[in-house]
Every structure is written in structure tokens, then in C-alpha cells.
Amino acid sequence: MAKIPVDAVGVLYVAPDGSRPQRRLVNMQVLQEMNKDSFVMVCNIPDQTHIRYFQLPRQVPVTKANGKLSSLYQMVIADTSANLLNHFAEQPQSDVEWIHEGGICMKFTLVDETTIDVSFDYWAPCESERHAQHYFALWAESACQWSPLVVPLNLLGSAPD
């Protein structure tokens, strides 16, 4: 199983007006590597009000009971109660907004030698129907961006003989 490339980790934030930060302008710093397939990172999107969130990307190889190989990719925005208490204890930062929830889960399952089944789930708090539509577009793009990373690198592994 290949390690998740940090530069392939997507930005999980869309502004209510639909604007999205360019990936190259977003500061993503790995805080802790859990293992070769998962880590904790902090993301900062610079703007008049900086958007920040903790992101936990991970990749999980799975062999189903029927022997089918799958690879699960999750990117979750998470926060802890300790971090929330730190925000209250610190001086107020009017130029920083923390995002506390959201994420995507993609699963690629090897069906046969020429077919991969893809499932895709996502969630995020949205301010309006329009905001939700902007997120839908972002996540559709994310699925398309991840697909080429799975097939050429054979991230699903090879079928047992």
C-alpha cells in the first residue's frame, strides 16, 4: 500500500459564496503521523479572516470476506473539546474562524480486472442550499482527482492468486 501523498490532500472548505482557495495558497502542516497511511494536520486558508481546521486524512486497505480488495480514503475535519477550551482561554482572534466538522469518505473496490466500484460520502455544515451545491461540486472534483491516483499506482494492491 502506498503512502498518502500530502500534496494530494484536498482542501475541505468552500466559502458560502462558493469561492474556494487555491490549494497552493493553503498552508497544510502535518502535526502528527499516526502511521504511513494516516496523520493529523492543521490547515490555514489565508484571507481577511483566516479559516483554520484540523484535518485527519487516512487510507485504509480492506480485503472483504469475498476476497475483493478495497481502499478507503477518508479526510475528516475534527476538533477536540480541549482545543475548543483553548480557543475560549486565548485572546479573541477576530481574524480567525475555526471550522469544526465536515469530511469525505471515498471507497474504491476492485470488481474485476477492468472495473473499480467507487462510493463517495460527504458531509459539511452549510449556510444555504446554494452553499451545499458549491460543496457538491468540490467533492465531485475530489473524486475525479483521486481516481487517477488509485489506478496507476495500484493502490488497491493485487488480487490474491
DSSP file (Angstrom, degrees, kcal/mol; ACC not computed):
  #  RESIDUE AA STRUCTURE BP1 BP2  ACC     N-H-->O    O-->H-N    N-H-->O    O-->H-N    TCO  KAPPA ALPHA  PHI   PSI    X-CA   Y-CA   Z-CA
    1    1 A M              0   0    0      0, 0.0     2,-0.2     0, 0.0   154,-0.1   0.000 360.0 360.0 360.0 128.1    0.0    0.0    0.0
    2    2 A A        -     0   0    0    151,-0.1     2,-0.1     1,-0.1   151,-0.0  -0.490 360.0-103.1 -80.3 150.2    1.5    3.4   -1.0
    3    3 A K        -     0   0    0     -2,-0.2    34,-0.2     1,-0.1    -1,-0.1  -0.413  40.8 -99.8 -69.6 145.4    1.6    6.3    1.5
    4    4 A I        -     0   0    0     32,-0.7     2,-0.5    -2,-0.1    -1,-0.1  -0.520  38.5-124.4 -64.0 124.6   -1.0    9.0    1.0
    5    5 A P    >   -     0   0    0      0, 0.0     3,-2.1     0, 0.0     4,-0.4  -0.634  12.1-145.3 -74.4 122.7    0.8   11.9   -0.8
    6    6 A V  G >  S+     0   0    0     -2,-0.5     3,-1.5     1,-0.3    -2,-0.0   0.852  99.0  58.4 -57.4 -36.3    0.4   15.0    1.4
    7    7 A D  G 3  S+     0   0    0      1,-0.3    -1,-0.3    -3,-0.0    -3,-0.0   0.625 100.0  59.1 -71.7  -9.3    0.2   17.2   -1.7
    8    8 A A  G <  S+     0   0    0     -3,-2.1     2,-0.3     2,-0.1    -1,-0.3   0.549  77.4 111.1 -91.2  -8.4   -2.9   15.2   -2.8
    9    9 A V    <   -     0   0    0     -3,-1.5     2,-0.0    -4,-0.4    66,-0.0  -0.520  66.4-135.7 -69.1 125.2   -4.8   16.0    0.4
   10   10 A G        -     0   0    0     -2,-0.3     2,-0.6     1,-0.1    -1,-0.1  -0.276  12.5-105.5 -82.9 165.3   -7.6   18.3   -0.7
   11   11 A V        -     0   0    0     10,-0.1    -1,-0.1     1,-0.1    12,-0.1  -0.811  27.1-162.5 -87.5 123.4   -9.0   21.5    0.8
   12   12 A L        +     0   0    0     -2,-0.6     2,-0.4    90,-0.1    -1,-0.1   0.109  56.9  93.4 -97.3  22.3  -12.2   20.6    2.5
   13   13 A Y        +     0   0    0      8,-0.1     2,-0.4    89,-0.0    -2,-0.1  -0.950  42.2 176.9-123.5 135.4  -13.6   24.1    2.8
   14   14 A V        -     0   0    0     -2,-0.4     6,-0.2     6,-0.1   121,-0.1  -0.998  30.9-125.2-129.8 128.6  -15.9   26.1    0.5
   15   15 A A    >   -     0   0    0      4,-2.3     3,-2.6    -2,-0.4   119,-0.1  -0.327  29.5-108.0 -67.0 154.5  -17.0   29.6    1.4
   16   16 A P  T 3  S+     0   0    0      0, 0.0   118,-0.1     0, 0.0    -1,-0.1   0.795 121.4  56.6 -55.0 -28.7  -20.7   30.3    1.5
   17   17 A D  T 3  S-     0   0    0      2,-0.1     3,-0.1     1,-0.0    -2,-0.1   0.465 121.8-107.8 -83.1   0.6  -20.4   32.4   -1.7
   18   18 A G  S <  S+     0   0    0     -3,-2.6     2,-0.1     1,-0.3    -1,-0.0   0.340  71.8 142.0  93.5  -7.2  -18.8   29.4   -3.5
   19   19 A S        -     0   0    0     -5,-0.1    -4,-2.3     1,-0.0    -1,-0.3  -0.427  32.0-162.9 -70.7 144.6  -15.3   30.8   -3.6
   20   20 A R        -     0   0    0     -6,-0.2    -6,-0.1    -2,-0.1     2,-0.1  -0.984  18.4-117.6-129.8 138.8  -12.5   28.2   -3.0
   21   21 A P        -     0   0    0      0, 0.0     2,-0.3     0, 0.0   -10,-0.1  -0.437  33.7-108.1 -72.2 148.2   -8.9   28.8   -2.0
   22   22 A Q    >>  -     0   0    0      1,-0.1     3,-1.9    -2,-0.1     4,-0.6  -0.614  26.3-128.2 -73.6 134.7   -6.2   27.6   -4.4
   23   23 A R  G >4 S+     0   0    0     -2,-0.3     3,-1.2     1,-0.3    -1,-0.1   0.849 106.7  58.6 -53.9 -38.9   -4.5   24.6   -3.0
   24   24 A R  G 34 S+     0   0    0      1,-0.3    -1,-0.3     3,-0.1    -2,-0.0   0.716 104.8  51.3 -68.2 -18.7   -1.1   26.1   -3.4
   25   25 A L  G <4 S+     0   0    0     -3,-1.9     2,-0.5     2,-0.1    -1,-0.3   0.540  90.4  94.0 -92.9  -8.3   -2.0   29.0   -1.2
   26   26 A V  S << S-     0   0    0     -3,-1.2     2,-0.7    -4,-0.6    19,-0.2  -0.730  71.9-138.3 -89.5 128.5   -3.3   26.9    1.6
   27   27 A N  E     -A   44   0A   0     17,-2.3    17,-2.5    -2,-0.5     2,-0.5  -0.775  24.5-179.9 -87.4 116.7   -0.9   26.1    4.4
   28   28 A M  E     -A   43   0A   0     -2,-0.7     2,-0.5    15,-0.2    15,-0.2  -0.976   2.4-175.1-119.6 120.7   -1.2   22.5    5.5
   29   29 A Q  E     -A   42   0A   0     13,-2.6    13,-2.3    -2,-0.5     2,-0.5  -0.962  23.3-132.4-121.3 126.0    1.1   21.3    8.2
   30   30 A V  E     +A   41   0A   0     -2,-0.5    11,-0.3    11,-0.2     3,-0.1  -0.633  24.2 178.6 -74.6 123.1    1.4   17.7    9.4
   31   31 A L  E     +     0   0A   0      9,-3.0     2,-0.3    -2,-0.5    10,-0.2   0.805  67.5   3.7 -93.2 -36.9    1.3   17.8   13.2
   32   32 A Q  E     -A   40   0A   0      8,-1.8     8,-3.2     0, 0.0     2,-0.7  -0.965  58.5-145.3-154.3 132.6    1.5   14.1   13.8
   33   33 A E  E     -A   39   0A   0     -2,-0.3     6,-0.3     6,-0.2     3,-0.1  -0.891  11.9-173.4 -98.8 117.5    1.9   11.0   11.7
   34   34 A M  E     -     0   0A   0      4,-1.7     2,-0.3    -2,-0.7     5,-0.2   0.924  68.8 -37.7 -75.5 -45.5   -0.1    8.1   13.1
   35   35 A N  E >  S-A   38   0A   0      3,-1.7     3,-1.2     0, 0.0    -1,-0.3  -0.873  80.7 -69.8-160.1-171.9    1.3    5.6   10.7
   36   36 A K  T 3  S+     0   0    0     -2,-0.3   -32,-0.7     1,-0.2     3,-0.1   0.680 131.2  42.8 -67.0 -13.9    2.2    5.6    7.0
   37   37 A D  T 3  S+     0   0    0    -34,-0.2    22,-2.4     1,-0.1     2,-0.3   0.344 114.6  40.4-115.1   5.4   -1.4    5.9    6.0
   38   38 A S  E <   +AB  35  58A   0     -3,-1.2    -3,-1.7    20,-0.2    -4,-1.7  -0.990  55.2 159.4-155.1 146.3   -2.9    8.4    8.4
   39   39 A F  E     -A   33   0A   0     18,-1.8     2,-0.4    -2,-0.3    -6,-0.2  -0.972  34.4-116.2-156.5 167.8   -1.9   11.7   10.0
   40   40 A V  E     +A   32   0A   0     -8,-3.2    -9,-3.0    -2,-0.3    -8,-1.8  -0.938  37.2 173.2-110.9 132.3   -3.2   14.8   11.8
   41   41 A M  E     -AC  30  55A   0     14,-2.5    14,-3.0    -2,-0.4     2,-0.4  -0.959  27.2-135.5-137.4 156.7   -2.7   18.2   10.1
   42   42 A V  E     -AC  29  54A   0    -13,-2.3   -13,-2.6    -2,-0.3     2,-0.4  -0.928  20.6-157.0-109.4 138.7   -3.7   21.7   10.6
   43   43 A C  E     -AC  28  53A   0     10,-2.9    10,-1.7    -2,-0.4     2,-0.4  -0.943   7.1-170.0-118.0 136.3   -4.9   23.7    7.6
   44   44 A N  E     -AC  27  52A   0    -17,-2.5   -17,-2.3    -2,-0.4     8,-0.2  -0.991   6.7-164.2-127.8 124.5   -4.9   27.5    7.3
   45   45 A I  E     - C   0  51A   0      6,-3.1     6,-1.9    -2,-0.4     2,-0.2  -0.910  23.1-138.9-107.0 105.7   -6.6   29.4    4.5
   46   46 A P        +     0   0    0      0, 0.0     2,-0.3     0, 0.0     4,-0.1  -0.423  47.8 116.4 -71.3 136.2   -5.2   32.9    4.5
   47   47 A D  S    S-     0   0    0     48,-0.2     3,-0.2    -2,-0.2    -2,-0.0  -0.912  84.9 -63.9-170.1-171.3   -7.7   35.7    3.8
   48   48 A Q  S    S+     0   0    0      1,-0.3     2,-0.6    -2,-0.3    -1,-0.1   0.922 138.3  31.1 -57.5 -41.5   -9.1   38.7    5.7
   49   49 A T  S    S-     0   0    0     -3,-0.1    -1,-0.3    -4,-0.0    47,-0.2  -0.973  97.1-135.0-113.9 115.0  -10.5   36.1    8.1
   50   50 A H  E     - d   0  96A   0     45,-3.5    47,-3.3    -2,-0.6     2,-0.5  -0.489  12.5-145.7 -69.7 133.0   -8.2   33.1    8.2
   51   51 A I  E     +Cd  45  97A   0     -6,-1.9    -6,-3.1    -2,-0.2     2,-0.4  -0.890  23.9 179.7 -99.6 127.3  -10.1   29.8    8.0
   52   52 A R  E     +Cd  44  98A   0     45,-2.5    47,-2.8    -2,-0.5     2,-0.3  -0.955   9.0 157.6-130.5 148.6   -8.5   27.0   10.1
   53   53 A Y  E     -C   43   0A   0    -10,-1.7   -10,-2.9    -2,-0.4     2,-0.5  -0.976  38.4-115.8-161.5 155.5   -9.3   23.4   10.8
   54   54 A F  E     -CE  42  78A   0     24,-0.6    24,-1.9    45,-0.4     2,-0.4  -0.820  34.1-164.2 -92.1 133.5   -7.7   20.2   11.9
   55   55 A Q  E     -CE  41  77A   0    -14,-3.0   -14,-2.5    -2,-0.5    22,-0.2  -0.960  13.3-163.2-124.0 138.1   -7.9   17.5    9.2
   56   56 A L  E     - E   0  76A   0     20,-2.7    20,-1.2    -2,-0.4     2,-0.3  -0.814  13.9-177.8-120.7  89.3   -7.3   13.8    9.6
   57   57 A P  E     + E   0  75A   0      0, 0.0   -18,-1.8     0, 0.0     2,-0.3  -0.657  11.2 165.2 -84.1 143.3   -6.6   12.1    6.2
   58   58 A R  E     -BE  38  74A   0     16,-2.5    16,-2.7    -2,-0.3     2,-0.4  -0.993  28.5-147.2-154.9 157.0   -6.2    8.4    6.2
   59   59 A Q  E     - E   0  73A   0    -22,-2.4    14,-0.2    -2,-0.3   -55,-0.1  -0.991  14.5-169.6-125.7 131.5   -6.1    5.4    3.8
   60   60 A V  E     - E   0  72A   0     12,-2.9    12,-2.8    -2,-0.4     2,-0.3  -0.963  12.3-147.8-127.5 115.1   -7.3    2.0    4.9
   61   61 A P  E     - E   0  71A   0      0, 0.0     2,-0.4     0, 0.0    10,-0.2  -0.635  22.4-171.2 -78.0 139.3   -6.7   -1.1    2.8
   62   62 A V  E     - E   0  70A   0      8,-2.7     8,-3.1    -2,-0.3     2,-0.6  -0.996  20.8-162.4-134.8 134.5   -9.6   -3.6    3.1
   63   63 A T  E     - E   0  69A   0     -2,-0.4     6,-0.2     6,-0.2     5,-0.1  -0.974  26.3-142.4-112.5 116.0  -10.0   -7.2    2.0
   64   64 A K    >   -     0   0    0      4,-2.8     3,-2.2    -2,-0.6     6,-0.0  -0.205  27.1-101.4 -72.7 166.8  -13.7   -8.1    2.0
   65   65 A A  T 3  S+     0   0    0      1,-0.3    -1,-0.1     2,-0.1    -2,-0.0   0.808 124.5  56.2 -57.7 -31.3  -15.0  -11.6    3.1
   66   66 A N  T 3  S-     0   0    0      2,-0.1    -1,-0.3     1,-0.0     3,-0.1   0.397 122.2-107.6 -83.3   4.5  -15.5  -12.4   -0.6
   67   67 A G  S <  S+     0   0    0     -3,-2.2     2,-0.1     1,-0.3    -2,-0.1   0.377  71.2 144.6  88.1  -4.7  -11.8  -11.6   -1.3
   68   68 A K        -     0   0    0     -5,-0.1    -4,-2.8    91,-0.1     2,-0.4  -0.459  46.4-130.1 -69.0 138.0  -12.4   -8.3   -3.1
   69   69 A L  E     +E   63   0A   0     41,-0.3    41,-3.1    -6,-0.2     2,-0.3  -0.725  29.9 176.8 -91.2 138.1   -9.8   -5.7   -2.5
   70   70 A S  E     -EF  62 109A   0     -8,-3.1    -8,-2.7    -2,-0.4     2,-0.4  -0.935  19.8-154.0-134.2 158.6  -10.9   -2.2   -1.4
   71   71 A S  E     -EF  61 108A   0     37,-2.4    37,-2.6    -2,-0.3     2,-0.5  -0.981  11.9-157.9-134.8 125.0   -9.1    1.0   -0.4
   72   72 A L  E     -EF  60 107A   0    -12,-2.8   -12,-2.9    -2,-0.4     2,-0.5  -0.883   5.3-168.3-106.3 127.9  -10.9    3.5    1.8
   73   73 A Y  E     -EF  59 106A   0     33,-3.4    33,-3.2    -2,-0.5     2,-0.4  -0.973   8.3-179.0-117.4 125.0   -9.8    7.2    1.8
   74   74 A Q  E     -EF  58 105A   0    -16,-2.7   -16,-2.5    -2,-0.5     2,-0.4  -0.975  14.6-178.1-125.0 138.5  -11.1    9.5    4.5
   75   75 A M  E     +EF  57 104A   0     29,-2.4    29,-2.3    -2,-0.4     2,-0.4  -0.930  19.7 178.2-132.6 109.4  -10.5   13.1    5.0
   76   76 A V  E     -EF  56 103A   0    -20,-1.2   -20,-2.7    -2,-0.4     2,-0.5  -0.923  27.8-140.9-120.9 134.8  -12.3   14.4    8.1
   77   77 A I  E     +EF  55 102A   0     25,-3.3    25,-0.6    -2,-0.4     2,-0.3  -0.827  38.9 167.6 -86.9 127.0  -12.4   17.8    9.8
   78   78 A A  E     -E   54   0A   0    -24,-1.9   -24,-0.6    -2,-0.5     2,-0.3  -0.935  20.4-171.7-140.0 161.0  -12.3   17.2   13.5
   79   79 A D        -     0   0    0     -2,-0.3     2,-0.3    21,-0.2    21,-0.1  -0.953  16.5-132.4-146.2 163.5  -11.8   19.1   16.7
   80   80 A T     >  -     0   0    0     -2,-0.3     4,-2.0     1,-0.1     5,-0.1  -0.829  22.6-121.3-117.9 158.3  -11.4   18.2   20.4
   81   81 A S  H  > S+     0   0    0     -2,-0.3     4,-2.2     1,-0.2     5,-0.2   0.854 115.1  57.1 -65.3 -32.7  -13.0   19.6   23.4
   82   82 A A  H  > S+     0   0    0      2,-0.2     4,-1.9     1,-0.2    -1,-0.2   0.909 107.0  47.6 -63.9 -41.6   -9.5   20.5   24.7
   83   83 A N  H  > S+     0   0    0      2,-0.2     4,-2.0     1,-0.2    -2,-0.2   0.895 109.9  52.9 -66.4 -39.1   -8.8   22.6   21.6
   84   84 A L  H  X S+     0   0    0     -4,-2.0     4,-1.6     1,-0.2    -2,-0.2   0.906 108.2  50.6 -61.8 -41.7  -12.2   24.3   22.0
   85   85 A L  H  X S+     0   0    0     -4,-2.2     4,-2.1     1,-0.2    -1,-0.2   0.874 107.0  55.2 -63.0 -37.0  -11.4   25.2   25.6
   86   86 A N  H  X S+     0   0    0     -4,-1.9     4,-2.1     1,-0.2    -1,-0.2   0.895 104.0  54.3 -62.3 -39.6   -8.0   26.7   24.4
   87   87 A H  H  < S+     0   0    0     -4,-2.0    -1,-0.2     1,-0.2    -2,-0.2   0.903 110.9  45.5 -60.7 -40.7   -9.9   28.9   21.9
   88   88 A F  H  < S+     0   0    0     -4,-1.6    -1,-0.2     1,-0.2    -2,-0.2   0.858 113.6  49.5 -70.2 -34.9  -12.0   30.3   24.8
   89   89 A A  H  < S+     0   0    0     -4,-2.1    -2,-0.2    -5,-0.1    -1,-0.2   0.791 100.8  77.3 -76.1 -28.5   -8.9   30.7   27.1
   90   90 A E  S  < S-     0   0    0     -4,-2.1     3,-0.1    -5,-0.2    -3,-0.0  -0.257 100.3 -82.7 -76.4 166.2   -6.9   32.6   24.4
   91   91 A Q        -     0   0    0      1,-0.1    -1,-0.1    -2,-0.0    -2,-0.1  -0.455  61.0 -93.7 -62.4 140.1   -7.3   36.2   23.5
   92   92 A P        -     0   0    0      0, 0.0     2,-0.6     0, 0.0    -1,-0.1  -0.326  35.0-155.0 -58.8 137.8  -10.1   36.5   20.9
   93   93 A Q    >   -     0   0    0      3,-0.2     3,-1.6     1,-0.1    -3,-0.0  -0.881  13.0-178.0-117.1  96.8   -8.9   36.4   17.3
   94   94 A S  T 3  S+     0   0    0     -2,-0.6    -1,-0.1     1,-0.3     0, 0.0   0.676  82.7  59.1 -69.7 -15.0  -11.4   38.2   15.2
   95   95 A D  T 3  S+     0   0    0    -46,-0.1   -45,-3.5    -3,-0.1     2,-0.4   0.269  97.4  71.8 -97.4  12.6   -9.3   37.4   12.1
   96   96 A V  E <   -d   50   0A   0     -3,-1.6     2,-0.5   -47,-0.2   -45,-0.2  -0.994  54.7-174.2-131.2 130.7   -9.5   33.6   12.6
   97   97 A E  E     -d   51   0A   0    -47,-3.3   -45,-2.5    -2,-0.4     2,-0.4  -0.990  15.3-148.8-121.9 124.6  -12.5   31.3   12.1
   98   98 A W  E     -d   52   0A   0     -2,-0.5     2,-0.4   -47,-0.2   -45,-0.2  -0.777   3.9-148.1 -93.4 133.7  -12.2   27.7   13.1
   99   99 A I        -     0   0    0    -47,-2.8   -45,-0.4    -2,-0.4   -21,-0.1  -0.848  13.4-174.5 -96.5 135.8  -14.2   25.0   11.2
  100  100 A H        +     0   0    0     -2,-0.4     2,-0.3     1,-0.2   -21,-0.2   0.573  55.3  26.4-113.2 -12.1  -15.2   22.1   13.4
  101  101 A E        +     0   0    0    -23,-0.1     2,-0.2    24,-0.1    -1,-0.2  -0.993  65.5  88.0-153.3 159.0  -16.8   19.5   11.2
  102  102 A G  E     +F   77   0A   0    -25,-0.6   -25,-3.3    -2,-0.3     2,-0.3  -0.651  29.8 151.6 138.4 167.7  -17.0   18.1    7.7
  103  103 A G  E     -FG  76 123A   0     20,-2.4    20,-2.2   -27,-0.3     2,-0.3  -0.921  30.4-112.5 161.3 176.4  -15.3   15.5    5.6
  104  104 A I  E     -FG  75 122A   0    -29,-2.3   -29,-2.4    -2,-0.3     2,-0.4  -0.961  11.9-162.0-136.3 154.5  -15.4   13.0    2.8
  105  105 A C  E     -FG  74 121A   0     16,-2.6    16,-2.7    -2,-0.3     2,-0.4  -0.960  11.0-176.2-139.1 119.2  -15.1    9.2    2.5
  106  106 A M  E     -FG  73 120A   0    -33,-3.2   -33,-3.4    -2,-0.4     2,-0.5  -0.945   4.0-167.8-117.5 137.1  -14.2    7.5   -0.8
  107  107 A K  E     -FG  72 119A   0     12,-2.5    12,-2.4    -2,-0.4     2,-0.5  -0.987   3.3-167.5-128.2 126.1  -14.1    3.8   -1.2
  108  108 A F  E     -FG  71 118A   0    -37,-2.6   -37,-2.4    -2,-0.5     2,-0.5  -0.955  10.0-172.3-111.3 122.7  -12.6    2.1   -4.3
  109  109 A T  E     -FG  70 117A   0      8,-2.8     8,-3.0    -2,-0.5     2,-0.6  -0.967  24.6-127.5-121.6 128.0  -13.4   -1.6   -4.6
  110  110 A L  E     + G   0 116A   0    -41,-3.1   -41,-0.3    -2,-0.5     6,-0.2  -0.612  29.6 174.1 -72.5 115.8  -11.8   -3.9   -7.2
  111  111 A V  E     -     0   0A   0      4,-2.4     2,-0.2    -2,-0.6    -1,-0.2   0.899  64.8 -34.5 -88.5 -50.9  -14.7   -5.6   -9.0
  112  112 A D  E >  S- G   0 115A   0      3,-1.4     3,-0.7   -44,-0.0    -1,-0.4  -0.838  82.8 -66.0-153.8-169.3  -12.7   -7.4  -11.7
  113  113 A E  T 3  S+     0   0    0     -2,-0.2     3,-0.0     1,-0.2    -3,-0.0   0.710 132.6  29.3 -63.3 -20.3   -9.5   -6.8  -13.8
  114  114 A T  T 3  S+     0   0    0      1,-0.1     2,-0.4    -4,-0.0    -1,-0.2   0.409 111.3  69.4-119.5   0.8  -11.1   -3.9  -15.7
  115  115 A T  E <   -G  112   0A   0     -3,-0.7    -4,-2.4     2,-0.0    -3,-1.4  -0.973  47.0-175.3-132.7 134.8  -13.6   -2.4  -13.2
  116  116 A I  E     -G  110   0A   0     -2,-0.4     2,-0.4    -6,-0.2    -6,-0.2  -0.996  19.8-142.1-123.3 129.6  -13.4   -0.5  -10.0
  117  117 A D  E     -G  109   0A   0     -8,-3.0    -8,-2.8    -2,-0.4     2,-0.5  -0.761  18.3-160.4 -88.4 134.0  -16.6    0.4   -8.0
  118  118 A V  E     -G  108   0A   0     -2,-0.4     2,-0.4   -10,-0.2   -10,-0.2  -0.966  10.7-176.9-120.0 127.5  -16.4    3.9   -6.4
  119  119 A S  E     -G  107   0A   0    -12,-2.4   -12,-2.5    -2,-0.5     2,-0.4  -0.940   6.5-170.0-119.1 149.6  -18.6    5.1   -3.5
  120  120 A F  E     +G  106   0A   0     -2,-0.4     2,-0.3   -14,-0.2   -14,-0.2  -0.970   7.7 177.9-146.2 120.3  -18.4    8.6   -2.1
  121  121 A D  E     +G  105   0A   0    -16,-2.7   -16,-2.6    -2,-0.4     2,-0.3  -0.927   8.3 174.0-122.0 149.1  -19.9   10.1    1.0
  122  122 A Y  E     -G  104   0A   0     -2,-0.3     2,-0.3   -18,-0.2   -18,-0.2  -0.986   9.2-177.0-150.9 157.1  -19.5   13.7    2.3
  123  123 A W  E     +G  103   0A   0    -20,-2.2   -20,-2.4    -2,-0.3    -2,-0.0  -0.982  11.9 151.1-155.5 149.0  -20.8   16.0    5.0
  124  124 A A        -     0   0    0     -2,-0.3     2,-0.4   -22,-0.3   -22,-0.2  -0.914  48.0-100.2-170.3 147.5  -20.4   19.6    6.0
  125  125 A P        -     0   0    0      0, 0.0     2,-0.4     0, 0.0   -24,-0.1  -0.643  44.8-165.0 -73.6 132.0  -22.4   22.3    7.7
  126  126 A C        -     0   0    0     -2,-0.4     3,-0.1     1,-0.1    -2,-0.0  -0.932  25.3-149.9-123.6 144.9  -23.9   24.6    5.0
  127  127 A E  S    S-     0   0    0     -2,-0.4     2,-0.3     1,-0.1    -1,-0.1   0.669  80.5  -4.9 -83.8 -18.1  -25.5   28.0    5.3
  128  128 A S  S  > S-     0   0    0      1,-0.1     4,-1.9  -112,-0.0    -1,-0.1  -0.967  75.6 -94.3-162.6 171.3  -27.8   27.6    2.4
  129  129 A E  H  > S+     0   0    0     -2,-0.3     4,-2.0     1,-0.2     5,-0.1   0.892 124.8  53.7 -61.4 -40.2  -28.9   25.3   -0.5
  130  130 A R  H  > S+     0   0    0      1,-0.2     4,-1.8     2,-0.2    -1,-0.2   0.903 106.1  51.8 -62.1 -42.2  -26.5   27.2   -2.7
  131  131 A H  H  > S+     0   0    0      1,-0.2     4,-1.9     2,-0.2    -1,-0.2   0.907 108.3  52.1 -60.6 -42.6  -23.6   26.6   -0.3
  132  132 A A  H  X S+     0   0    0     -4,-1.9     4,-2.3     1,-0.2    -1,-0.2   0.878 106.1  54.1 -61.8 -38.6  -24.4   22.9   -0.4
  133  133 A Q  H  X S+     0   0    0     -4,-2.0     4,-1.9     2,-0.2    -1,-0.2   0.873 105.8  52.9 -64.3 -36.9  -24.3   22.9   -4.2
  134  134 A H  H  X S+     0   0    0     -4,-1.8     4,-1.9     2,-0.2    -1,-0.2   0.911 109.5  48.9 -64.0 -41.5  -20.8   24.5   -4.1
  135  135 A Y  H  X S+     0   0    0     -4,-1.9     4,-2.7     1,-0.2     5,-0.3   0.908 106.6  56.3 -63.4 -41.0  -19.7   21.7   -1.8
  136  136 A F  H  X S+     0   0    0     -4,-2.3     4,-2.1     1,-0.2    -1,-0.2   0.914 107.4  48.9 -57.2 -43.6  -21.2   19.1   -4.1
  137  137 A A  H  X S+     0   0    0     -4,-1.9     4,-2.0     2,-0.2    -1,-0.2   0.908 111.1  50.5 -63.1 -42.2  -19.1   20.5   -7.0
  138  138 A L  H  X S+     0   0    0     -4,-1.9     4,-2.1     1,-0.2    -2,-0.2   0.928 111.9  46.4 -61.8 -45.6  -15.9   20.4   -4.8
  139  139 A W  H  X S+     0   0    0     -4,-2.7     4,-2.1     2,-0.2    -1,-0.2   0.838 108.6  54.5 -71.5 -31.7  -16.5   16.8   -3.8
  140  140 A A  H  X S+     0   0    0     -4,-2.1     4,-1.7    -5,-0.3    -1,-0.2   0.914 110.1  48.2 -63.7 -41.5  -17.2   15.7   -7.3
  141  141 A E  H  X S+     0   0    0     -4,-2.0     4,-2.3     1,-0.2    -2,-0.2   0.894 108.2  55.5 -64.1 -39.3  -13.9   17.2   -8.4
  142  142 A S  H  X S+     0   0    0     -4,-2.1     4,-2.2     1,-0.2    -2,-0.2   0.917 106.1  50.1 -60.4 -44.4  -12.2   15.4   -5.4
  143  143 A A  H  X S+     0   0    0     -4,-2.1     4,-1.8     1,-0.2    -1,-0.2   0.905 111.6  48.8 -61.1 -40.9  -13.4   12.0   -6.5
  144  144 A C  H  < S+     0   0    0     -4,-1.7    -1,-0.2     1,-0.2    -2,-0.2   0.868 111.1  50.3 -66.5 -36.5  -12.2   12.7  -10.1
  145  145 A Q  H  X S+     0   0    0     -4,-2.3     4,-0.5     1,-0.2    -2,-0.2   0.860 111.9  47.1 -70.6 -35.2   -8.8   13.8   -8.7
  146  146 A W  H >X S+     0   0    0     -4,-2.2     4,-1.3     1,-0.2     3,-0.8   0.828  96.5  72.3 -77.0 -31.5   -8.3   10.7   -6.5
  147  147 A S  H >X S+     0   0    0     -4,-1.8     4,-1.8     1,-0.3     3,-0.7   0.900  96.5  48.8 -53.7 -48.0   -9.3    8.2   -9.2
  148  148 A P  H 34 S+     0   0    0      0, 0.0     5,-0.4     0, 0.0    -1,-0.3   0.800 108.0  56.8 -64.5 -25.1   -6.1    8.6  -11.2
  149  149 A L  H << S+     0   0    0     -3,-0.8     4,-0.5    -4,-0.5     6,-0.2   0.794 108.9  46.7 -73.1 -26.7   -4.0    8.2   -8.0
  150  150 A V  H <<>S+     0   0    0     -4,-1.3     5,-2.2    -3,-0.7     6,-0.5   0.937 113.6  42.1 -80.7 -49.0   -5.6    4.8   -7.3
  151  151 A V  T ><5S+     0   0    0     -4,-1.8     3,-1.3     3,-0.2    -2,-0.1   0.964 115.2  42.4 -71.6 -55.2   -5.4    3.0  -10.6
  152  152 A P  T 3 5S+     0   0    0      0, 0.0    -1,-0.2     0, 0.0    -3,-0.1   0.867 118.6  45.7 -63.7 -33.9   -1.9    3.8  -11.9
  153  153 A L  T 3 5S-     0   0    0     -4,-0.5    -2,-0.2    -5,-0.4  -151,-0.1   0.473 105.5-129.9 -86.3  -0.2   -0.2    3.4   -8.6
  154  154 A N  T X 5 +     0   0    0     -3,-1.3     3,-2.0    -4,-0.3    -3,-0.2   0.907  43.1 167.7  53.8  46.4   -2.2    0.1   -8.0
  155  155 A L  T 3 < +     0   0    0     -5,-2.2    -1,-0.1     1,-0.3    -4,-0.1   0.657  68.9  64.3 -67.9 -14.3   -3.2    1.3   -4.6
  156  156 A L  T 3  S-     0   0    0     -6,-0.5    -1,-0.3     1,-0.3   -46,-0.1   0.584 104.3-136.3 -81.2  -8.0   -5.8   -1.4   -4.3
  157  157 A G    <   -     0   0    0     -3,-2.0     2,-0.4    -4,-0.1    -1,-0.3  -0.376  33.2 -58.4  82.7-168.2   -2.9   -4.0   -4.4
  158  158 A S        -     0   0    0     -2,-0.1     3,-0.1    -3,-0.1    -3,-0.0  -0.893  54.4-102.3-115.9 147.9   -3.0   -7.1   -6.5
  159  159 A A        -     0   0    0     -2,-0.4   -91,-0.1     1,-0.1    -2,-0.0  -0.369  43.6-105.2 -65.8 140.3   -5.6   -9.8   -6.3
  160  160 A P              0   0    0      0, 0.0    -1,-0.1     0, 0.0     0, 0.0  -0.350 360.0 360.0 -65.7 147.9   -4.5  -12.9   -4.5
  161  161 A D              0   0    0     -3,-0.1    -2,-0.1    -2,-0.0     0, 0.0   0.454 360.0 360.0 -77.1 360.0   -3.7  -15.9   -6.6
